[in-house]
Each structure stands twice: as C-alpha cells, then as structure tokens.
Amino acid sequence: MKRFPLVFLGLAVALAGHAYPFPLGEGGAPRSASPIGRSLKKGPLGESPRLPTLSAKAVSEIDALLQEAVRQGTVPGVVAIVTNKDRVLYHGAFGLMDTGKRKPMQKDSIFRIASMTKPVTSVAIMMLKEQGKLGLDDPVSKYLPAFQNREVISSFNPADATYKTKKAANEVLIRHLLTNTSGLAYAFSNDTVNRLQQKTQVEAEDLPLLYEPGTRWTYSGSTRVLGLVIEKITGGGLEKFFEQRIFRPLELEDTAYSVPAAKAGRTVTIQQREKGKLMELPNPERLEGPARGDGGLFSTASDYAKFLQMFLNDGQWRGATLVHKESIEAMTRNQIGNVIVDTQQTTNPLRSLNFPFGAGQDKFGFGFQITASNKDNPNLRSPGSYTWAGINNTHFWVDPKRQIAAVILMQILPFYDDGCMKVYRDFEAAIGRNLR
C-alpha cells in the first residue's frame, strides 16, 4: 500500500464542491455529465411551503466546513446531501475520490456503503410481510432449518475459548433479526465471538447464541440471515429481489452489489488511517461486494437520498407505494422495549474503534437505531429520528419531526474514526443551526 500526503487536496476542494436548494437537474440546476446528476427530482407529493429549507448562507456554511475538513487533511474526500421529502436542499462533493490518481470527488461518485445495506434488507422483509409471505413472530427455523434447536452459551473461558452451552429456551424470531436481539454478534465488535471464530473457523451466524433471543442488543450479522430468508421465500437471489422491488421503482441508477466496468472510474478508494496517517487501498479490477443482507452494496449519495425520501413520504415514491405507512412506522419506532443499545467494543482497531452511538439511551427499530434525546445539543437530530451507518464511515439519518434526511459519505477505516465523526457531527450541527 502506498502512502499519499494530503497537502494537495486543496485544489480538489475547489474543483468538486457544489450545492443547490432545488431538485437535481431542475430549476436551472447544473447538470452532471452522467444521468445521476438528474436522478433525484421532485418527490411524489409536490412542493409545500411548510417543508424545511436551507438558505444560501447555510449552503455556504456547509460548503466551508466540508472544504476545511479536506484542506486540513481530516478526510481526503466527502460527498454530502440533505433532502426534504420533495427536493434536495444541499448536495456537495469535495476533495479526492482517488488520492493515487488525484481524481476529484464528484457528486455521483460511487461508495461502498457496507451496513447501509441493512435498512434495504429490512424494507424487503416488510414487503414480504405485507404480502403475507412471512410473519415477524415466525421462528427463523421455519425458513432456515439450521436455526432449529439453537444452543446458548452458558459459560465461556476467555483464556482458551472453551465454553459450555444449554438449549435456548426460545426460538430466534424474524423480529429478533430485525432488531439485533437475536443473540448473534460480529467478531470485530464482540470478543467472545472473535475468540470462538478464531478457534473454530465457523461463521458467526453458526456459533452458539450469546444470550437468549430478545433479551439483549448486540450488533450482528442478523440482517445477513434475513437475506437468506428472503432468498428462501422468493426462490431467487437477493440482488434480483432488491433490483425489481426497490432499486428500479425508486429509480436508483447506481445502487447494486457490483460496479460495471463503465462506472468503475467513479468508485471511491478506501483509505486506512493508522497512527494518524492515511494509506490508500487501491480498488481491485473487479468491484463486487458479496450479495448479502448485511452489506455489500455500492451506491451514491443521490441514490440513497431517494431511498430515504421514500421513508419521509410514508413508503411512497411518485405515487407508487413500496411499503405501507404502517410498516414505515413499525420500522422506525422502538421495538426493543427496555433493552438498551450497548457500546460495542472493538476487537480489531484497524477495522473499527469502539462505537457507542447513543449507547445507554437510544433504542432500535426494524433496521434502524432510534434517537432517544438531543437535550445536550438541540442542533442535532430530534428525538424519534432514525439512523444507521456503514463501516467505511458512510452515515445517514432521517429526522421525521423536521422532515429532513441527510447522507454523508466517506471511505475511511476504521469505523468511528475520530476525524470522520467530527466531520459528521459538524455537518449535522450546521444543518440543525440553519434549517428553516
């Protein structure tokens, strides 16, 4: 891996940034050379004077803070977008998408969105529920027999990774997978699973459960299992279902599990921060993610903003209903009762730092973390907002009270990198200060 200094990024800042408070490609907006620059048009419900907006001064302030983050070398490049349910309020791109080739970031640059795939999978599950093809309280074993008679770890010795198990008192249900309360966990954020995987070489989803289903929250690959459920029910691949039922209806032109050769030049490289320095990880020749429910998608800020606009419009897009309002409401409210969202402790600091998010107070819905309070900073999202992220520091949130959604995309490891989180928080605070 080559190391590239970030001092030359100032030039790219001036080249790539632009923002505009109207639908992309409409109202005199600058048009991109590619179709994506015109794809996020006015939403299905028309304009409303009561919808939130950002002033020209606010746009300039957001531009300035993102430009400064690049100038200082905090991040090599970033794309950010803010939308209400009808139209884009802000869209900017700054810095470099490829530091080795010194390619400026573009508004239609393609990112690996990793776990931002999870909400897409959750929507697909709700679609199948509405069709009567599954129930949220169905045992997972109804679709995946390997989930029958699951064992729960009753004792674990970290010294040698030996453990004892007992039969789970309850089955893992579909709702447990949707809420990260299944008893599964990722190795990179759970020491027990990490040690067991190293010892057994068994996939995390096939290990004994960490706890009784429904009793605790742990970040996990539960949504990966949901992807397998979708494939079992539909009899086809996950990508095919997503394309037919979600991507095509929403007119997502650049969201898929692989990037075709013609678009490969738009794909952002990943940067690894180690000991304060960034190292670029050059893109491979074939840009393909695993077609899994918990990750693997490539997308753009514009595409994902359309997905979030669908939520702001209660499941509708341009007059068509993808999922019903009741499903949107169920996905975006507390579904874990008194269970708390815990801080996840990293086992691999190059992949992820400890990530608390709203640990100890936030809740979880079906695929989203639900904000419990903003009393410490009223400029941040309202209580009841929902959010998630991807491991390469791609982030989004939806604030239904203020009727906005925002996406900010970077490509830096580890997750929860201090620099990325500062850019993310500054971006959100600038929106909160200026929304009117």
N, C-alpha and C positions, 0 to 999 in steps of 0.2 A: 504494500500500500504506500502511495506517495503522500508526502505531506505538502500542503499548499498554503502559503501565507495568505491572509485575508486582507492585506492592505490595499489590494487592487479593486476591492469591491465597490468603492465609491463611484467609479464610472458606471458600473452596472445599475446602481441605485437610480441614477438619473435616467437611464435608458428604459427601465422596466415599469416604473410606477405609474398608475393612473387610476382615477376613481371617478364615479359619476352617479348621481342620485336619480336614475331612471332606468327602465328596463334595458337590458343589453341589446344593442342594435336598434333601439327605437329612440325617438325624440332627439335625433341629431347626435346620438352617442357614437363615438369612434368604433369602427368595426374591425374585428380581427381578421387576419387573412384566412383563418380556419373557421369552420362552421360553429365551433364552440363559442366564439365571441358574440353570436347572435342567439344562443340557445335558451337563455333564461329570460323569457319575455314576460309580459304582464300575466299575472296569475288568473285563476278561473273566476274570481268574484268581482273583477273590475276595481277601479280606484275608489278610495274613500278618504275624505279629508281628515278623518279621525285616526287614520293609520300613522304610526310614527315615522319621522323623517330625520335626516341629518343635514345640517346646514353646510354651506360651502366652507365655513370656518372649521366645522367639525371634521370634514373630509381632509382639510389641510392639516389639522392636528394629528389625525390618524396617519396620514402620509408621513408626517415628520417623525413620529415615534418609530415607525417601521423602518424608515430610511436611516435613522440614527442607530437602530439595532444592528443594521447591516454595516454601517460605517464603522462602528466600534468593534466589529468582528464577533458580536454576540451570536449571530446566526449568519450563515453565508447567503441565505435567500429565504423568502417567505411570500406566500400568497394569502390574502385575507379577503373575506366577503361578508357583507351584512345585508340582510333582506328582511322586509316585512312580508306579509302573506301575498302581496301583489307584485312587488317590484324590488329590485336591487337598490340599496341605499349607498353602498360603498363596494368597490372592487379594486384592489391594488395588488401589484406584484413588484417585488424589489429584490435586488441582489443577483446572485448567480444560481442557476439550476445545475451547473456542472463546473466546478472550480478548475478542474484539469483542462477543460476545453474553453473555459472562460465564457460560457454561454449565458446570456442574461436570462433571468427568470421571466416567464410570460404568464399572463392571466390564465392561459389554457394549458399550463404545464401539468403533467400527469404525475401523481404521487401514489406511493404505496400507502394505502390508508389502514391496513392491518385490522385492528379490532373495531374500527368504524364500520367494518363488515357486519358486526354483531347486530346492530339495530335493523339492518336489511333482513337478516335471517329471522329476527323476531317478528317483523312485519309479515314475512312469508308464513310463519306459524299462525299468526292471527287470521290470515287469509284462509288457510286450511280449516281453522276453527269455524269461521263464518260459513264455510261450505259444508260443515258437519262431518268433516273427514277426520277430525280428532277432537278431543276434549282436554282442557287444561288440567283436569284432575285424572286423566288417563295415566296409568303406570307406563313408564318408558318401555318396560318389557313387553307391552302389547305390540310394539313395533320392532323392538330390538331385543330378542330373547336373551342376549348376553347380560341384560340388566336384571334378570331374574335372580333371586336368592343372593343379593349382594351382601358382602361382608363389611363390617365397620371395624376400624382399628380400635382395640380396647386398651392396648398399651404399646409404647414404642420406646426403644432404647437408641438414642442418637449416636451412641458410641460405636455401635456396629450395625445399625439399621435393622436390628431384629425387632419383631413385633408379634403381637397376638391379635386375633380378631374374634368377633362374635357376629352372629347373624343380625342383619339390620331389622329393627322392629317394624319399619315401614318401607314401602317401595319408593323409589325415586319417581316423582311425577313430572309431567311436562312443565308444570308451573315452577317446580324446583330448578329445572334447567334454565328457564327464562329469568329467574331471579338470582342466580348464583348461590342458591342454598341447597344444592344437590349433594354436597359432601365431596365434590371433586375440587381439584386445585391445579394450578400451573406449577411446574418445577421451578421456574425462575422467580416466583414470588411466594413459595412455600417450602421451608426447609425439609419438612418430613417427606413431601412428595419428591423433592430433589434427591434426597438420600435414597429413597426407595427406587427411584428410576435408575440412579447410578448403579445400584446393587442388582436390580432385576432386569434392566433394559426393557421394561414393559411400559407401554403408553400410559400416560397419566389417567386416561379415562378407563383403563382396565385394572387399575390398582384398587385395593380396598378403599372404601369411603373413609374420609377423615372424621366424620360425625354423622349422626342421624339426619336424614334428609329433612330440611325445613327448620332446623334448629340454629344454624349459624350461617353467616355470609362469608364466602371466600371467593376471591377472583379465580376464575377457572375456565376451562375449555368446554363448559356445559353447552355453549352455543354450537360447538363443533358436533356434539351429539345431536342437537336439534337439526343440523344439516343432514345427518344420516337419517333422521326420522322423516324429513321432507323427501329425501330420495326414496325411502321405502314406500311412503304413501303414494307418491306421484309416479313411481316406476321409471323415473328419468334422472338425469344429472341435475345437481343444484344450480349450475350456471344456466342451464336451459330454462328452469323454472324462474329464476331471477330475471332473465332476459325477457321472457314472454309476459310475466305478470307484473314486473316492477320497472325494469330499465326502459323497455320500449314504451309503455304507457306514459312514463314520466319524461320521455324524450331525452334520456341520458345517453349522450353520444360517445362518451369516453370512460364509461364505467364497465369493467369486465375483469375476469381473472387472468387475462393476458393482454399484452400490448402488441398490436400488429406491427410489422416492420415499418410500415409507412408512418407510424406515430412514435416509433422508438426514440427519435431525436427530441421529443418533447418530455421525456421521462426524467425526473429529477434524480440525481445520485444521492445516496445516503452518506452522511458524514458521521464518523465516530469521534466523540470527544473523549480524550484520555489525557489525564494530567494537564488539563487546561488547553490542549491543542487539538485541532480538528484534523482528522485524516479522512480523505475521500475514499469511498469504496466504489470503484468504477462499476457501471452497470454491466451485467453479463450480456452476451449476444442475444439470448432468448429471455424475454421479460415475461415470465409466467409465475403466478402465485398458485399455491395449492387451492383447489376449488373446495374450500371448507367453510362451514358455517361460522367459524370464529375468526376468520381472517383470510387474506389472500387477494382482496380486491385492489385494483388500481382505479383511481378516479381523479377528478378535478374539483376545484372549489365550486365552480358553477354547477356541475352535476350534483354535488352533494347538497348544495343550497336548494336545488329544486326538490330533492328528497325531503328536506326539512320544511320547505314551503307546503308540501303535502300535509305535514303534521299541523302547521298553522291553519290550514284550511280543512281541518277535521277529517282528513283522509281523502279529500277530493283533489282532483287536478284537471282543470279546464273542462269542468262539467262531468267528468267521469269519476266514479267512486272506486278507489283502490281498496280501501278498508273503511268500515263504518265508523262513525263518530264514537260509538260506544267502545270500539276496540282501541281507538287512539286514547280515549280517556283511561281505559284499563292499563294500557302500556305505560302511561305517564303519571300514574299515582302510586303511592306507597303500596307495595304488595308483600312486604316482609314483616308487617306488624311491628312488634317491639324489638325485633332483631336489629342489630346495628351493623353499619358498614365499617369494618376494621381497616386500620392502616396495614398495607401489605408490605412485608419485609423482603427485600431483595436477597436472592442467593447468587446473583450474577450482576455486579455493579457496572459492568460494561454494557449490559443489556437493559437494565432498569435500576434506578435508585428506588429507595423506599417511596411509596406513593400513598399519601394519606387522603387526597381529595378532601371530602367532608367527613372524614372518619369520626365516629362517635356521635354524629348528629344526623347526617344525611341518610336517606332511605333508598330503596331500589324498586323500580317497577319491572315491566317486562322488557328488559334490554337497555334500560336507562338508569343512571343514578339521578335521584331526585333531590334538589336543593332544599334543605330544611330552613335555613336562615341566612339573611345578609345583614344582620344587625351591626356587624363590625365594619361594614363598608357598604353603605346604601347605593353606591355607584355600580356595584356588582349585580348579578342577576337576581331576580325576585325569588322569594320562596315559592316552590312549586315548579321552578324551571327544571329542565332535564338535560342531561349531558352524557357524553362518553368521549373516548379518545382512541388513538392508535399508538403503538409502541414507538414509532418513529417520530413522535411528537406532532401528530395531527390531532386537532381538537375541534369540538363544536359544542354549542349549547343552543337551546331554544327557550325563550322566555315568553310563555303564553300570556302572562299578565301585561307585559309591554308589547306583545305581538311582534317580536323580532326573533330572528335566528342569525347566528354567526358561525363562520368556519374560519379557522386559521391553520394553515398547513406548513409544516417544516419537515425536514428529513434528517433528523439528528438522533443518534443514540448516545447515551442511554435515555430511556423514557424518564420523564420528570426531571430532565436536565435543568439545572438552575437557570441558565441563560434562556432556554426556551420558555420556561414557566414565567420568567419576568416579562418576556415579550407578550406572552399570552395574557397575563394579568393586566399589563399596561394597556393592551388593545381593548380588553373588556372594560376597563375603567374609563377609557376615553369615550367609548360608546355610551356608557352609563351617564357620564357627565353631560353629554351633548345631545342625547336623544330628546326629541321634542314632538 
